Amino acid sequence: MEASGAHAGPARPPAFAFIDLAGYTAITDQQGDAEAARLARELSSMVDRIVADHAGTPVKWLGDGVMVHFRDPGDAVRATVQMVAAAPVIGLPAHAGIAAGPVVTQDGDYFGRAVNLASRISGAAAAGQTLVTGSVVDLADDPSLAFREVGPIERKGFADRVPVFEAAPVG
């Protein structure tokens, strides 16, 4: 694996968040490409500002969404909850999913179950909601965060139902 430029991650698993704007396609259809580009620019600016405060790194931009890497799952939850809360200010609500686990890095990108799971549970989140896996709840261990069990959900490509929790700041 090393010879190919790929290598396994650290002993403490990183976390990955996928944040998407809800309603982006409809806005593009109704208000045009210039508005879509403005929203994407505003999202980028907001994400860059917030993840920098939480030791996160945007990895991949997906138009109306982004994949972000965090070394610490607690930082991932704090930053993602903050981004979802801030998104309506730029014009649309957001939804997000976070998973933690070992991954393979290659050419500046990340591959593995945790990445796929974060993407899939982001798709299950409602506007204004941040969903996380049980491993994120266990690793975040932060009294400023609250987690409410949503239940196991089916996700495309995963054999078993995945237990997920809604994350929110305490208070």
Buried (B, 14 or more C-beta within 10 A) or exposed (E): EEEEEEEEBEEEBBBBBBBBBBBBEEBBEEEEEEBBEBBBEBBBEBBEEBBEEBEBEBBBEEBBBBBBBBBBBBBBBBBBBBBBBBBBEBBBBBBBBBBBBBBBBEEEEBEBEBBBBBBBBBEBBEBBBBBBBBBBBEBBEBEEBBBEEBEEBEBEEBEEEBBBBBBBEEE
